[in-house]
Amino acid sequence: MNPISLLFPYKLGALPLRNRMVMAPMTRCRAGEGNVPGPLTVTYYTQRATAGLIVSEGSQVSPQGVGFSRTPGIHSAEQVAGWKKVTAAVHQAGGRIFLQLWHVGRMSHPDYLGGELPVAPSAVPVGEEMHTLLGKKMIPTPRALTESEITGVVLQFGLAAKHAKEAGFDGVEIHGANGYLLDQFQRDGSNRRTDAYGGSRENRMRFPLEVVDAVVDVWGPARVGYRITPHFSVHGMSDSDTAGTFSGLVTELDQRGIGYIHLIEAIGGRMGVTDPDARLAPMIRSKYNGTLILNGGYGRESGNEVIESGLADLVSFGVPYLANPDLPERFERNAPLNQEDISTFYAGEEKGYTDYPALS
Ligand SMILES: Cc1cc2nc3c(=O)[nH]c(=O)nc-3n(C[C@H](O)[C@H](O)[C@H](O)COP(=O)(O)O)c2cc1C
């Protein structure tokens, strides 16, 4: 076995990546006033620029798409200017960076939305509490989007994709995962609509695919990725036919020729372990001809193995990247990893963000 398959170069379409290690998107709640990424964020991503590809933290496409404090947006001129500094510094360091386009849908609270209710495909409650600006609160039952509002959200994704281009990103990843708005439409536990956006599998895919088409119009398919978590069952998520739902989506994404699918099917770590019999990666591999990125609990050995087995083209690392700015070098030298500090994952400033040491 070649011990460093993860470090072999790769071509994502026409975009050369220096290795097969992707930094997974991670919300870090450190944006400044106006949800603008600031100088610390420039440092954080630049420290991690030796990744083959960085996928940024989820960045809301509109003020309505926010569900955490201090997450960066991609809807204002100030946010675009803030991100420009990040992409310039990452490029200067020889890295590649995609922006993750995000709308949380019902995973929000009026405290974040100027008193308005969060929106969703249907008025189905999440049944969980969340952190708001004023402490932990129950997530209210959302309001169902009207058809014309859905068109509006598609336009917001298209505009956000344009902003990402202006900001100098190499591409964008559509956040279709983790129980946020696109996932809420996709799955029948949260989508109870009876119009063209609900009911059949085709109808439930309509909104996510309209988003894909709007984003592809801006970027071309090769620079667009799509993230999915078929087995995700928190945030009130469920589906009566997970394999059917996702095989339909993957077929459509393949027909559109999008650059990659980013699949979370955890083999360990904080996301638990996906039942090996339920894993969809082999089905996705057979239906989808683009680049497949796998995520969830991977490390040096398991990452190498999954690439060598042919199941994945690239592997993404979340927590290992958060705590180890020089992860490829550590893997190359088989060096020990820094221990992550969970208390600083979603809040703070430098500590637990830009102060994890690199190897000397
Ligand atoms: C602090 C933190 C923030 C995260 N934020 C996001 C996010 O913004 N978008 C997303 O798609 N996934 C997010 N995730 C999930 C990670 O991308 C990844 O799927 C998860 O950490 C599992 O990978 P790992 O085992 O390599 O850490 C987040 C995870 C962590 C730990």
The ligand as an SDF file (V2000), in Angstrom:
LIG
                    3D

 31 33  0  0  0  0  0  0  0  0999 V2000
  -17.1550   23.3510   14.2520 C   0  0  0  0  0  0  0  0  0  0  0  0
  -17.8450   22.6820   13.0980 C   0  0  0  0  0  0  0  0  0  0  0  0
  -18.5730   23.4390   12.2030 C   0  0  0  0  0  0  0  0  0  0  0  0
  -19.1860   22.8610   11.0920 C   0  0  0  0  0  0  0  0  0  0  0  0
  -19.8300   23.6560   10.1690 N   0  0  0  0  0  0  0  0  0  0  0  0
  -20.2610   23.1350    9.0030 C   0  0  0  0  0  0  0  0  0  0  0  0
  -20.7230   23.9730    7.9470 C   0  0  0  0  0  0  0  0  0  0  0  0
  -20.7250   25.2140    8.0300 O   0  0  0  0  0  0  0  0  0  0  0  0
  -21.1590   23.3630    6.8210 N   0  0  0  0  0  0  0  0  0  0  0  0
  -21.1670   22.0030    6.6680 C   0  0  0  0  0  0  0  0  0  0  0  0
  -21.5890   21.5070    5.6210 O   0  0  0  0  0  0  0  0  0  0  0  0
  -20.7000   21.1900    7.6470 N   0  0  0  0  0  0  0  0  0  0  0  0
  -20.2240   21.7170    8.7780 C   0  0  0  0  0  0  0  0  0  0  0  0
  -19.6520   20.8960    9.7320 N   0  0  0  0  0  0  0  0  0  0  0  0
  -19.4810   19.4610    9.4630 C   0  0  0  0  0  0  0  0  0  0  0  0
  -18.0690   19.1940    8.9280 C   0  0  0  0  0  0  0  0  0  0  0  0
  -17.9070   19.7530    7.6280 O   0  0  0  0  0  0  0  0  0  0  0  0
  -17.7840   17.6770    8.8210 C   0  0  0  0  0  0  0  0  0  0  0  0
  -18.7960   17.0850    8.0440 O   0  0  0  0  0  0  0  0  0  0  0  0
  -17.7320   17.0170   10.1810 C   0  0  0  0  0  0  0  0  0  0  0  0
  -16.8620   17.7160   11.0670 O   0  0  0  0  0  0  0  0  0  0  0  0
  -17.2490   15.5520   10.0560 C   0  0  0  0  0  0  0  0  0  0  0  0
  -15.9470   15.5000    9.5160 O   0  0  0  0  0  0  0  0  0  0  0  0
  -14.6790   15.1680   10.4600 P   0  0  0  0  0  0  0  0  0  0  0  0
  -15.0060   13.8530   11.1290 O   0  0  0  0  0  0  0  0  0  0  0  0
  -13.5150   15.0910    9.5450 O   0  0  0  0  0  0  0  0  0  0  0  0
  -14.5940   16.2700   11.4700 O   0  0  0  0  0  0  0  0  0  0  0  0
  -19.0880   21.4680   10.8800 C   0  0  0  0  0  0  0  0  0  0  0  0
  -18.3830   20.6810   11.8120 C   0  0  0  0  0  0  0  0  0  0  0  0
  -17.7540   21.2770   12.8960 C   0  0  0  0  0  0  0  0  0  0  0  0
  -16.9590   20.4280   13.8560 C   0  0  0  0  0  0  0  0  0  0  0  0
  1  2  1  0
  2  3  1  0
  2 30  2  0
  3  4  2  0
  4  5  1  0
  4 28  1  0
  5  6  2  0
  6  7  1  0
  6 13  1  0
  7  8  2  0
  7  9  1  0
  9 10  1  0
 10 11  2  0
 10 12  1  0
 12 13  2  0
 13 14  1  0
 14 15  1  0
 14 28  1  0
 15 16  1  0
 16 17  1  0
 16 18  1  0
 18 19  1  0
 18 20  1  0
 20 21  1  0
 20 22  1  0
 22 23  1  0
 23 24  1  0
 24 25  2  0
 24 26  1  0
 24 27  1  0
 28 29  2  0
 29 30  1  0
 30 31  1  0
M  END
$$$$
